[in-house]
């Protein structure tokens, strides 16, 4: 069991997450575990290997969810009748807004 009363990790952008290889996810998981272990606010009462495995599972799950949302957002923007060019300033603004809306929907689910 991991008891956590306060834990903050600076959020990565989707683009940073999309570039995470399995090795990077593993490294990030180890870094998170070290932070958790040294925090006076957290008590780890199970094997560190289990905690590390769970951290990796959660990271992979979140990454997969964001990749799915990214695909949905791009498909939605591509379906607009006025043909917004991907990568343009307008597209970037609409992408970010739509992506954030989709993330909020998934957070409520």
PDB file as gemmi writes it, atoms N, CA and C in Angstrom:
CRYST1    1.000    1.000    1.000  90.00  90.00  90.00 P 1                      
ATOM      1  N   UNK A   1       0.843  -1.185   0.000  1.00  0.00           N  
ATOM      2  CA  UNK A   1       0.000   0.000   0.000  1.00  0.00           C  
ATOM      3  C   UNK A   1       0.881   1.238   0.000  1.00  0.00           C  
ATOM      4  N   UNK A   2       0.520   2.199  -0.790  1.00  0.00           N  
ATOM      5  CA  UNK A   2       1.252   3.463  -0.842  1.00  0.00           C  
ATOM      6  C   UNK A   2       0.338   4.538  -0.279  1.00  0.00           C  
ATOM      7  N   UNK A   3       0.752   5.118   0.833  1.00  0.00           N  
ATOM      8  CA  UNK A   3       0.000   6.218   1.427  1.00  0.00           C  
ATOM      9  C   UNK A   3       0.618   7.516   0.960  1.00  0.00           C  
ATOM     10  N   UNK A   4      -0.175   8.370   0.379  1.00  0.00           N  
ATOM     11  CA  UNK A   4       0.356   9.619  -0.158  1.00  0.00           C  
ATOM     12  C   UNK A   4      -0.591  10.756   0.179  1.00  0.00           C  
ATOM     13  N   UNK A   5      -0.097  11.728   0.926  1.00  0.00           N  
ATOM     14  CA  UNK A   5      -0.940  12.870   1.257  1.00  0.00           C  
ATOM     15  C   UNK A   5      -0.655  14.055   0.359  1.00  0.00           C  
ATOM     16  N   UNK A   6       0.566  14.144  -0.159  1.00  0.00           N  
ATOM     17  CA  UNK A   6       0.906  15.250  -1.061  1.00  0.00           C  
ATOM     18  C   UNK A   6       2.043  14.809  -1.964  1.00  0.00           C  
ATOM     19  N   UNK A   7       1.805  14.858  -3.253  1.00  0.00           N  
ATOM     20  CA  UNK A   7       2.833  14.445  -4.206  1.00  0.00           C  
ATOM     21  C   UNK A   7       2.600  15.211  -5.486  1.00  0.00           C  
ATOM     22  N   UNK A   8       3.593  15.928  -5.950  1.00  0.00           N  
ATOM     23  CA  UNK A   8       3.442  16.726  -7.164  1.00  0.00           C  
ATOM     24  C   UNK A   8       4.539  16.365  -8.141  1.00  0.00           C  
ATOM     25  N   UNK A   9       4.148  16.076  -9.365  1.00  0.00           N  
ATOM     26  CA  UNK A   9       5.092  15.849 -10.447  1.00  0.00           C  
ATOM     27  C   UNK A   9       4.722  16.828 -11.541  1.00  0.00           C  
ATOM     28  N   UNK A  10       5.693  17.590 -11.998  1.00  0.00           N  
ATOM     29  CA  UNK A  10       5.438  18.551 -13.061  1.00  0.00           C  
ATOM     30  C   UNK A  10       4.897  17.812 -14.276  1.00  0.00           C  
ATOM     31  N   UNK A  11       3.762  18.247 -14.817  1.00  0.00           N  
ATOM     32  CA  UNK A  11       3.169  17.535 -15.947  1.00  0.00           C  
ATOM     33  C   UNK A  11       4.006  17.678 -17.211  1.00  0.00           C  
ATOM     34  N   UNK A  12       4.050  16.603 -17.978  1.00  0.00           N  
ATOM     35  CA  UNK A  12       4.709  16.623 -19.277  1.00  0.00           C  
ATOM     36  C   UNK A  12       3.662  16.955 -20.326  1.00  0.00           C  
ATOM     37  N   UNK A  13       4.076  17.592 -21.381  1.00  0.00           N  
ATOM     38  CA  UNK A  13       3.142  17.850 -22.466  1.00  0.00           C  
ATOM     39  C   UNK A  13       2.936  16.564 -23.249  1.00  0.00           C  
ATOM     40  N   UNK A  14       1.888  16.529 -24.055  1.00  0.00           N  
ATOM     41  CA  UNK A  14       1.637  15.339 -24.864  1.00  0.00           C  
ATOM     42  C   UNK A  14       2.830  15.032 -25.753  1.00  0.00           C  
ATOM     43  N   UNK A  15       3.425  16.078 -26.316  1.00  0.00           N  
ATOM     44  CA  UNK A  15       4.546  15.861 -27.225  1.00  0.00           C  
ATOM     45  C   UNK A  15       5.732  15.246 -26.496  1.00  0.00           C  
ATOM     46  N   UNK A  16       5.976  15.646 -25.257  1.00  0.00           N  
ATOM     47  CA  UNK A  16       7.058  15.041 -24.477  1.00  0.00           C  
ATOM     48  C   UNK A  16       6.725  13.592 -24.161  1.00  0.00           C  
ATOM     49  N   UNK A  17       5.470  13.308 -23.820  1.00  0.00           N  
ATOM     50  CA  UNK A  17       5.070  11.941 -23.517  1.00  0.00           C  
ATOM     51  C   UNK A  17       5.158  11.050 -24.746  1.00  0.00           C  
ATOM     52  N   UNK A  18       4.774  11.583 -25.894  1.00  0.00           N  
ATOM     53  CA  UNK A  18       4.777  10.789 -27.116  1.00  0.00           C  
ATOM     54  C   UNK A  18       6.176  10.340 -27.490  1.00  0.00           C  
ATOM     55  N   UNK A  19       7.178  11.063 -27.026  1.00  0.00           N  
ATOM     56  CA  UNK A  19       8.554  10.719 -27.354  1.00  0.00           C  
ATOM     57  C   UNK A  19       9.170   9.754 -26.342  1.00  0.00           C  
ATOM     58  N   UNK A  20       8.404   9.300 -25.363  1.00  0.00           N  
ATOM     59  CA  UNK A  20       8.955   8.425 -24.347  1.00  0.00           C  
ATOM     60  C   UNK A  20       9.063   6.993 -24.864  1.00  0.00           C  
ATOM     61  N   UNK A  21      10.275   6.497 -24.889  1.00  0.00           N  
ATOM     62  CA  UNK A  21      10.500   5.101 -25.240  1.00  0.00           C  
ATOM     63  C   UNK A  21      10.297   4.262 -23.982  1.00  0.00           C  
ATOM     64  N   UNK A  22      10.327   2.963 -24.139  1.00  0.00           N  
ATOM     65  CA  UNK A  22      10.207   2.070 -22.988  1.00  0.00           C  
ATOM     66  C   UNK A  22      11.328   2.332 -21.983  1.00  0.00           C  
ATOM     67  N   UNK A  23      12.540   2.598 -22.485  1.00  0.00           N  
ATOM     68  CA  UNK A  23      13.664   2.902 -21.594  1.00  0.00           C  
ATOM     69  C   UNK A  23      13.431   4.198 -20.826  1.00  0.00           C  
ATOM     70  N   UNK A  24      12.875   5.201 -21.504  1.00  0.00           N  
ATOM     71  CA  UNK A  24      12.610   6.474 -20.833  1.00  0.00           C  
ATOM     72  C   UNK A  24      11.513   6.316 -19.787  1.00  0.00           C  
ATOM     73  N   UNK A  25      10.489   5.529 -20.102  1.00  0.00           N  
ATOM     74  CA  UNK A  25       9.426   5.271 -19.128  1.00  0.00           C  
ATOM     75  C   UNK A  25      10.006   4.553 -17.918  1.00  0.00           C  
ATOM     76  N   UNK A  26      10.880   3.595 -18.159  1.00  0.00           N  
ATOM     77  CA  UNK A  26      11.523   2.877 -17.058  1.00  0.00           C  
ATOM     78  C   UNK A  26      12.353   3.827 -16.203  1.00  0.00           C  
ATOM     79  N   UNK A  27      13.134   4.680 -16.857  1.00  0.00           N  
ATOM     80  CA  UNK A  27      13.961   5.638 -16.119  1.00  0.00           C  
ATOM     81  C   UNK A  27      13.082   6.587 -15.304  1.00  0.00           C  
ATOM     82  N   UNK A  28      12.040   7.121 -15.929  1.00  0.00           N  
ATOM     83  CA  UNK A  28      11.138   8.033 -15.237  1.00  0.00           C  
ATOM     84  C   UNK A  28      10.466   7.329 -14.053  1.00  0.00           C  
ATOM     85  N   UNK A  29      10.114   6.067 -14.223  1.00  0.00           N  
ATOM     86  CA  UNK A  29       9.510   5.292 -13.138  1.00  0.00           C  
ATOM     87  C   UNK A  29      10.460   5.164 -11.957  1.00  0.00           C  
ATOM     88  N   UNK A  30      11.727   4.916 -12.253  1.00  0.00           N  
ATOM     89  CA  UNK A  30      12.727   4.823 -11.183  1.00  0.00           C  
ATOM     90  C   UNK A  30      12.898   6.172 -10.478  1.00  0.00           C  
ATOM     91  N   UNK A  31      12.895   7.246 -11.235  1.00  0.00           N  
ATOM     92  CA  UNK A  31      13.013   8.584 -10.639  1.00  0.00           C  
ATOM     93  C   UNK A  31      11.820   8.850  -9.722  1.00  0.00           C  
ATOM     94  N   UNK A  32      10.621   8.537 -10.188  1.00  0.00           N  
ATOM     95  CA  UNK A  32       9.418   8.736  -9.370  1.00  0.00           C  
ATOM     96  C   UNK A  32       9.506   7.900  -8.099  1.00  0.00           C  
ATOM     97  N   UNK A  33       9.936   6.651  -8.229  1.00  0.00           N  
ATOM     98  CA  UNK A  33      10.070   5.788  -7.057  1.00  0.00           C  
ATOM     99  C   UNK A  33      11.046   6.380  -6.047  1.00  0.00           C  
ATOM    100  N   UNK A  34      12.165   6.916  -6.519  1.00  0.00           N  
ATOM    101  CA  UNK A  34      13.138   7.521  -5.605  1.00  0.00           C  
ATOM    102  C   UNK A  34      12.540   8.727  -4.883  1.00  0.00           C  
ATOM    103  N   UNK A  35      11.769   9.527  -5.600  1.00  0.00           N  
ATOM    104  CA  UNK A  35      11.109  10.684  -4.976  1.00  0.00           C  
ATOM    105  C   UNK A  35      10.119  10.207  -3.918  1.00  0.00           C  
ATOM    106  N   UNK A  36       9.353   9.188  -4.256  1.00  0.00           N  
ATOM    107  CA  UNK A  36       8.377   8.642  -3.317  1.00  0.00           C  
ATOM    108  C   UNK A  36       9.079   8.098  -2.072  1.00  0.00           C  
ATOM    109  N   UNK A  37      10.155   7.361  -2.283  1.00  0.00           N  
ATOM    110  CA  UNK A  37      10.876   6.760  -1.149  1.00  0.00           C  
ATOM    111  C   UNK A  37      11.480   7.801  -0.217  1.00  0.00           C  
ATOM    112  N   UNK A  38      11.906   8.925  -0.757  1.00  0.00           N  
ATOM    113  CA  UNK A  38      12.563   9.935   0.073  1.00  0.00           C  
ATOM    114  C   UNK A  38      11.588  10.967   0.633  1.00  0.00           C  
ATOM    115  N   UNK A  39      10.339  10.897   0.230  1.00  0.00           N  
ATOM    116  CA  UNK A  39       9.348  11.855   0.721  1.00  0.00           C  
ATOM    117  C   UNK A  39       8.907  11.490   2.136  1.00  0.00           C  
ATOM    118  N   UNK A  40       8.908  12.465   3.036  1.00  0.00           N  
ATOM    119  CA  UNK A  40       8.415  12.190   4.385  1.00  0.00           C  
ATOM    120  C   UNK A  40       6.888  12.027   4.421  1.00  0.00           C  
ATOM    121  N   UNK A  41       6.231  12.347   3.327  1.00  0.00           N  
ATOM    122  CA  UNK A  41       4.774  12.281   3.265  1.00  0.00           C  
ATOM    123  C   UNK A  41       4.252  10.940   2.768  1.00  0.00           C  
ATOM    124  N   UNK A  42       5.150  10.055   2.351  1.00  0.00           N  
ATOM    125  CA  UNK A  42       4.748   8.791   1.745  1.00  0.00           C  
ATOM    126  C   UNK A  42       5.415   7.636   2.474  1.00  0.00           C  
ATOM    127  N   UNK A  43       4.634   6.605   2.746  1.00  0.00           N  
ATOM    128  CA  UNK A  43       5.160   5.384   3.336  1.00  0.00           C  
ATOM    129  C   UNK A  43       4.892   4.240   2.366  1.00  0.00           C  
ATOM    130  N   UNK A  44       5.949   3.603   1.896  1.00  0.00           N  
ATOM    131  CA  UNK A  44       5.811   2.466   0.987  1.00  0.00           C  
ATOM    132  C   UNK A  44       5.842   1.204   1.839  1.00  0.00           C  
ATOM    133  N   UNK A  45       4.747   0.448   1.816  1.00  0.00           N  
ATOM    134  CA  UNK A  45       4.624  -0.729   2.667  1.00  0.00           C  
ATOM    135  C   UNK A  45       4.601  -2.032   1.876  1.00  0.00           C  
ATOM    136  N   UNK A  46       5.005  -1.983   0.628  1.00  0.00           N  
ATOM    137  CA  UNK A  46       5.090  -3.182  -0.200  1.00  0.00           C  
ATOM    138  C   UNK A  46       6.453  -3.213  -0.872  1.00  0.00           C  
ATOM    139  N   UNK A  47       6.725  -4.307  -1.539  1.00  0.00           N  
ATOM    140  CA  UNK A  47       7.979  -4.476  -2.263  1.00  0.00           C  
ATOM    141  C   UNK A  47       8.151  -3.368  -3.300  1.00  0.00           C  
ATOM    142  N   UNK A  48       9.343  -2.798  -3.355  1.00  0.00           N  
ATOM    143  CA  UNK A  48       9.617  -1.715  -4.309  1.00  0.00           C  
ATOM    144  C   UNK A  48       9.386  -2.157  -5.749  1.00  0.00           C  
ATOM    145  N   UNK A  49       9.634  -3.416  -6.029  1.00  0.00           N  
ATOM    146  CA  UNK A  49       9.402  -3.933  -7.375  1.00  0.00           C  
ATOM    147  C   UNK A  49       7.943  -3.816  -7.782  1.00  0.00           C  
ATOM    148  N   UNK A  50       7.040  -4.077  -6.846  1.00  0.00           N  
ATOM    149  CA  UNK A  50       5.607  -3.945  -7.129  1.00  0.00           C  
ATOM    150  C   UNK A  50       5.228  -2.490  -7.364  1.00  0.00           C  
ATOM    151  N   UNK A  51       5.809  -1.601  -6.557  1.00  0.00           N  
ATOM    152  CA  UNK A  51       5.524  -0.174  -6.725  1.00  0.00           C  
ATOM    153  C   UNK A  51       6.036   0.294  -8.083  1.00  0.00           C  
ATOM    154  N   UNK A  52       7.244  -0.111  -8.433  1.00  0.00           N  
ATOM    155  CA  UNK A  52       7.838   0.276  -9.710  1.00  0.00           C  
ATOM    156  C   UNK A  52       6.996  -0.241 -10.879  1.00  0.00           C  
ATOM    157  N   UNK A  53       6.544  -1.475 -10.769  1.00  0.00           N  
ATOM    158  CA  UNK A  53       5.702  -2.063 -11.817  1.00  0.00           C  
ATOM    159  C   UNK A  53       4.400  -1.268 -11.969  1.00  0.00           C  
ATOM    160  N   UNK A  54       3.816  -0.853 -10.847  1.00  0.00           N  
ATOM    161  CA  UNK A  54       2.571  -0.081 -10.896  1.00  0.00           C  
ATOM    162  C   UNK A  54       2.804   1.306 -11.491  1.00  0.00           C  
ATOM    163  N   UNK A  55       3.915   1.932 -11.147  1.00  0.00           N  
ATOM    164  CA  UNK A  55       4.241   3.239 -11.727  1.00  0.00           C  
ATOM    165  C   UNK A  55       4.359   3.109 -13.243  1.00  0.00           C  
ATOM    166  N   UNK A  56       5.067   2.088 -13.704  1.00  0.00           N  
ATOM    167  CA  UNK A  56       5.229   1.873 -15.147  1.00  0.00           C  
ATOM    168  C   UNK A  56       3.882   1.615 -15.818  1.00  0.00           C  
ATOM    169  N   UNK A  57       3.030   0.823 -15.156  1.00  0.00           N  
ATOM    170  CA  UNK A  57       1.716   0.512 -15.720  1.00  0.00           C  
ATOM    171  C   UNK A  57       0.876   1.782 -15.866  1.00  0.00           C  
ATOM    172  N   UNK A  58       0.887   2.619 -14.835  1.00  0.00           N  
ATOM    173  CA  UNK A  58       0.101   3.854 -14.872  1.00  0.00           C  
ATOM    174  C   UNK A  58       0.631   4.793 -15.954  1.00  0.00           C  
ATOM    175  N   UNK A  59       1.952   4.937 -16.036  1.00  0.00           N  
ATOM    176  CA  UNK A  59       2.531   5.800 -17.070  1.00  0.00           C  
ATOM    177  C   UNK A  59       2.149   5.311 -18.463  1.00  0.00           C  
ATOM    178  N   UNK A  60       2.264   4.007 -18.694  1.00  0.00           N  
ATOM    179  CA  UNK A  60       1.929   3.445 -20.007  1.00  0.00           C  
ATOM    180  C   UNK A  60       0.444   3.631 -20.316  1.00  0.00           C  
ATOM    181  N   UNK A  61      -0.404   3.441 -19.312  1.00  0.00           N  
ATOM    182  CA  UNK A  61      -1.841   3.609 -19.499  1.00  0.00           C  
ATOM    183  C   UNK A  61      -2.191   5.054 -19.832  1.00  0.00           C  
ATOM    184  N   UNK A  62      -1.617   5.984 -19.105  1.00  0.00           N  
ATOM    185  CA  UNK A  62      -1.870   7.402 -19.360  1.00  0.00           C  
ATOM    186  C   UNK A  62      -1.369   7.804 -20.749  1.00  0.00           C  
ATOM    187  N   UNK A  63      -0.202   7.301 -21.122  1.00  0.00           N  
ATOM    188  CA  UNK A  63       0.348   7.605 -22.441  1.00  0.00           C  
ATOM    189  C   UNK A  63      -0.562   7.064 -23.541  1.00  0.00           C  
ATOM    190  N   UNK A  64      -1.045   5.841 -23.365  1.00  0.00           N  
ATOM    191  CA  UNK A  64      -1.945   5.248 -24.358  1.00  0.00           C  
ATOM    192  C   UNK A  64      -3.239   6.054 -24.468  1.00  0.00           C  
ATOM    193  N   UNK A  65      -3.756   6.513 -23.325  1.00  0.00           N  
ATOM    194  CA  UNK A  65      -4.979   7.320 -23.335  1.00  0.00           C  
ATOM    195  C   UNK A  65      -4.749   8.634 -24.074  1.00  0.00           C  
ATOM    196  N   UNK A  66      -3.624   9.277 -23.817  1.00  0.00           N  
ATOM    197  CA  UNK A  66      -3.340  10.542 -24.496  1.00  0.00           C  
ATOM    198  C   UNK A  66      -3.113  10.336 -25.990  1.00  0.00           C  
ATOM    199  N   UNK A  67      -2.500   9.221 -26.373  1.00  0.00           N  
ATOM    200  CA  UNK A  67      -2.321   8.931 -27.798  1.00  0.00           C  
ATOM    201  C   UNK A  67      -3.675   8.741 -28.472  1.00  0.00           C  
ATOM    202  N   UNK A  68      -4.600   8.068 -27.779  1.00  0.00           N  
ATOM    203  CA  UNK A  68      -5.942   7.863 -28.314  1.00  0.00           C  
ATOM    204  C   UNK A  68      -6.666   9.199 -28.476  1.00  0.00           C  
ATOM    205  N   UNK A  69      -6.559  10.051 -27.475  1.00  0.00           N  
ATOM    206  CA  UNK A  69      -7.185  11.372 -27.546  1.00  0.00           C  
ATOM    207  C   UNK A  69      -6.560  12.189 -28.669  1.00  0.00           C  
ATOM    208  N   UNK A  70      -5.251  12.102 -28.826  1.00  0.00           N  
ATOM    209  CA  UNK A  70      -4.562  12.809 -29.909  1.00  0.00           C  
ATOM    210  C   UNK A  70      -5.123  12.395 -31.265  1.00  0.00           C  
ATOM    211  N   UNK A  71      -5.308  11.091 -31.468  1.00  0.00           N  
ATOM    212  CA  UNK A  71      -5.866  10.599 -32.738  1.00  0.00           C  
ATOM    213  C   UNK A  71      -7.281  11.141 -32.955  1.00  0.00           C  
ATOM    214  N   UNK A  72      -8.100  11.121 -31.897  1.00  0.00           N  
ATOM    215  CA  UNK A  72      -9.476  11.613 -32.010  1.00  0.00           C  
ATOM    216  C   UNK A  72      -9.505  13.100 -32.344  1.00  0.00           C  
ATOM    217  N   UNK A  73      -8.653  13.862 -31.689  1.00  0.00           N  
ATOM    218  CA  UNK A  73      -8.621  15.308 -31.919  1.00  0.00           C  
ATOM    219  C   UNK A  73      -8.177  15.605 -33.346  1.00  0.00           C  
ATOM    220  N   UNK A  74      -7.134  14.922 -33.812  1.00  0.00           N  
ATOM    221  CA  UNK A  74      -6.665  15.142 -35.181  1.00  0.00           C  
ATOM    222  C   UNK A  74      -7.733  14.768 -36.201  1.00  0.00           C  
ATOM    223  N   UNK A  75      -8.452  13.674 -35.949  1.00  0.00           N  
ATOM    224  CA  UNK A  75      -9.527  13.268 -36.858  1.00  0.00           C  
ATOM    225  C   UNK A  75     -10.648  14.304 -36.857  1.00  0.00           C  
ATOM    226  N   UNK A  76     -10.972  14.819 -35.686  1.00  0.00           N  
ATOM    227  CA  UNK A  76     -12.020  15.837 -35.583  1.00  0.00           C  
ATOM    228  C   UNK A  76     -11.624  17.096 -36.343  1.00  0.00           C  
ATOM    229  N   UNK A  77     -10.391  17.547 -36.171  1.00  0.00           N  
ATOM    230  CA  UNK A  77      -9.938  18.750 -36.869  1.00  0.00           C  
ATOM    231  C   UNK A  77      -9.871  18.520 -38.379  1.00  0.00           C  
ATOM    232  N   UNK A  78      -9.496  17.318 -38.795  1.00  0.00           N  
ATOM    233  CA  UNK A  78      -9.424  17.003 -40.225  1.00  0.00           C  
ATOM    234  C   UNK A  78     -10.813  16.988 -40.859  1.00  0.00           C  
ATOM    235  N   UNK A  79     -11.842  16.747 -40.048  1.00  0.00           N  
ATOM    236  CA  UNK A  79     -13.203  16.676 -40.587  1.00  0.00           C  
ATOM    237  C   UNK A  79     -13.842  18.047 -40.781  1.00  0.00           C  
ATOM    238  N   UNK A  80     -13.212  19.094 -40.288  1.00  0.00           N  
ATOM    239  CA  UNK A  80     -13.775  20.441 -40.456  1.00  0.00           C  
ATOM    240  C   UNK A  80     -13.863  20.776 -41.941  1.00  0.00           C  
ATOM    241  N   UNK A  81     -14.981  21.340 -42.341  1.00  0.00           N  
ATOM    242  CA  UNK A  81     -15.226  21.604 -43.763  1.00  0.00           C  
ATOM    243  C   UNK A  81     -14.314  22.681 -44.348  1.00  0.00           C  
ATOM    244  N   UNK A  82     -13.812  23.571 -43.524  1.00  0.00           N  
ATOM    245  CA  UNK A  82     -12.987  24.647 -44.086  1.00  0.00           C  
ATOM    246  C   UNK A  82     -11.513  24.281 -44.201  1.00  0.00           C  
ATOM    247  N   UNK A  83     -11.147  23.071 -43.909  1.00  0.00           N  
ATOM    248  CA  UNK A  83      -9.796  22.582 -44.162  1.00  0.00           C  
ATOM    249  C   UNK A  83      -8.675  23.360 -43.498  1.00  0.00           C  
ATOM    250  N   UNK A  84      -8.575  23.253 -42.208  1.00  0.00           N  
ATOM    251  CA  UNK A  84      -7.507  23.931 -41.464  1.00  0.00           C  
ATOM    252  C   UNK A  84      -6.215  23.140 -41.656  1.00  0.00           C  
ATOM    253  N   UNK A  85      -5.153  23.822 -42.041  1.00  0.00           N  
ATOM    254  CA  UNK A  85      -3.876  23.171 -42.326  1.00  0.00           C  
ATOM    255  C   UNK A  85      -3.202  22.758 -41.022  1.00  0.00           C  
ATOM    256  N   UNK A  86      -2.905  21.444 -40.911  1.00  0.00           N  
ATOM    257  CA  UNK A  86      -2.231  20.944 -39.713  1.00  0.00           C  
ATOM    258  C   UNK A  86      -0.883  21.639 -39.550  1.00  0.00           C  
ATOM    259  N   UNK A  87      -0.623  22.098 -38.334  1.00  0.00           N  
ATOM    260  CA  UNK A  87       0.629  22.788 -38.045  1.00  0.00           C  
ATOM    261  C   UNK A  87       0.521  24.302 -38.107  1.00  0.00           C  
ATOM    262  N   UNK A  88      -0.559  24.794 -38.707  1.00  0.00           N  
ATOM    263  CA  UNK A  88      -0.745  26.251 -38.765  1.00  0.00           C  
ATOM    264  C   UNK A  88      -1.071  26.768 -37.365  1.00  0.00           C  
ATOM    265  N   UNK A  89      -0.944  28.074 -37.189  1.00  0.00           N  
ATOM    266  CA  UNK A  89      -1.229  28.679 -35.883  1.00  0.00           C  
ATOM    267  C   UNK A  89      -2.673  28.407 -35.464  1.00  0.00           C  
ATOM    268  N   UNK A  90      -3.588  28.536 -36.417  1.00  0.00           N  
ATOM    269  CA  UNK A  90      -5.001  28.280 -36.116  1.00  0.00           C  
ATOM    270  C   UNK A  90      -5.212  26.824 -35.706  1.00  0.00           C  
ATOM    271  N   UNK A  91      -4.587  25.904 -36.436  1.00  0.00           N  
ATOM    272  CA  UNK A  91      -4.713  24.485 -36.129  1.00  0.00           C  
ATOM    273  C   UNK A  91      -4.170  24.196 -34.731  1.00  0.00           C  
ATOM    274  N   UNK A  92      -3.024  24.774 -34.394  1.00  0.00           N  
ATOM    275  CA  UNK A  92      -2.415  24.549 -33.078  1.00  0.00           C  
ATOM    276  C   UNK A  92      -3.337  25.009 -31.956  1.00  0.00           C  
ATOM    277  N   UNK A  93      -3.962  26.177 -32.138  1.00  0.00           N  
ATOM    278  CA  UNK A  93      -4.883  26.696 -31.117  1.00  0.00           C  
ATOM    279  C   UNK A  93      -6.090  25.768 -30.974  1.00  0.00           C  
ATOM    280  N   UNK A  94      -6.678  25.384 -32.106  1.00  0.00           N  
ATOM    281  CA  UNK A  94      -7.829  24.482 -32.068  1.00  0.00           C  
ATOM    282  C   UNK A  94      -7.452  23.115 -31.511  1.00  0.00           C  
ATOM    283  N   UNK A  95      -6.263  22.625 -31.877  1.00  0.00           N  
ATOM    284  CA  UNK A  95      -5.806  21.328 -31.372  1.00  0.00           C  
ATOM    285  C   UNK A  95      -5.709  21.371 -29.852  1.00  0.00           C  
ATOM    286  N   UNK A  96      -5.008  22.371 -29.330  1.00  0.00           N  
ATOM    287  CA  UNK A  96      -4.810  22.458 -27.878  1.00  0.00           C  
ATOM    288  C   UNK A  96      -6.152  22.568 -27.150  1.00  0.00           C  
ATOM    289  N   UNK A  97      -7.050  23.423 -27.654  1.00  0.00           N  
ATOM    290  CA  UNK A  97      -8.362  23.606 -27.028  1.00  0.00           C  
ATOM    291  C   UNK A  97      -9.160  22.304 -27.049  1.00  0.00           C  
ATOM    292  N   UNK A  98      -9.203  21.651 -28.202  1.00  0.00           N  
ATOM    293  CA  UNK A  98      -9.959  20.410 -28.342  1.00  0.00           C  
ATOM    294  C   UNK A  98      -9.337  19.297 -27.514  1.00  0.00           C  
ATOM    295  N   UNK A  99      -8.009  19.233 -27.494  1.00  0.00           N  
ATOM    296  CA  UNK A  99      -7.316  18.218 -26.705  1.00  0.00           C  
ATOM    297  C   UNK A  99      -7.641  18.391 -25.225  1.00  0.00           C  
ATOM    298  N   UNK A 100      -7.591  19.617 -24.735  1.00  0.00           N  
ATOM    299  CA  UNK A 100      -7.899  19.881 -23.324  1.00  0.00           C  
ATOM    300  C   UNK A 100      -9.347  19.519 -22.996  1.00  0.00           C  
ATOM    301  N   UNK A 101     -10.269  19.805 -23.908  1.00  0.00           N  
ATOM    302  CA  UNK A 101     -11.675  19.436 -23.702  1.00  0.00           C  
ATOM    303  C   UNK A 101     -11.823  17.919 -23.597  1.00  0.00           C  
ATOM    304  N   UNK A 102     -11.170  17.197 -24.495  1.00  0.00           N  
ATOM    305  CA  UNK A 102     -11.234  15.734 -24.470  1.00  0.00           C  
ATOM    306  C   UNK A 102     -10.608  15.173 -23.192  1.00  0.00           C  
ATOM    307  N   UNK A 103      -9.522  15.770 -22.746  1.00  0.00           N  
ATOM    308  CA  UNK A 103      -8.885  15.313 -21.502  1.00  0.00           C  
ATOM    309  C   UNK A 103      -9.827  15.522 -20.319  1.00  0.00           C  
ATOM    310  N   UNK A 104     -10.529  16.646 -20.295  1.00  0.00           N  
ATOM    311  CA  UNK A 104     -11.488  16.895 -19.209  1.00  0.00           C  
ATOM    312  C   UNK A 104     -12.617  15.860 -19.245  1.00  0.00           C  
ATOM    313  N   UNK A 105     -13.102  15.526 -20.441  1.00  0.00           N  
ATOM    314  CA  UNK A 105     -14.156  14.509 -20.568  1.00  0.00           C  
ATOM    315  C   UNK A 105     -13.683  13.176 -20.004  1.00  0.00           C  
ATOM    316  N   UNK A 106     -12.454  12.792 -20.324  1.00  0.00           N  
ATOM    317  CA  UNK A 106     -11.927  11.517 -19.847  1.00  0.00           C  
ATOM    318  C   UNK A 106     -11.667  11.540 -18.349  1.00  0.00           C  
ATOM    319  N   UNK A 107     -11.318  12.695 -17.819  1.00  0.00           N  
ATOM    320  CA  UNK A 107     -11.068  12.806 -16.378  1.00  0.00           C  
ATOM    321  C   UNK A 107     -12.360  12.605 -15.591  1.00  0.00           C  
ATOM    322  N   UNK A 108     -13.485  13.019 -16.171  1.00  0.00           N  
ATOM    323  CA  UNK A 108     -14.777  12.866 -15.505  1.00  0.00           C  
ATOM    324  C   UNK A 108     -15.280  11.430 -15.575  1.00  0.00           C  
ATOM    325  N   UNK A 109     -14.847  10.699 -16.581  1.00  0.00           N  
ATOM    326  CA  UNK A 109     -15.339   9.328 -16.791  1.00  0.00           C  
ATOM    327  C   UNK A 109     -14.770   8.358 -15.782  1.00  0.00           C  
TER     328      UNK A 109                                                      
END                                                                             
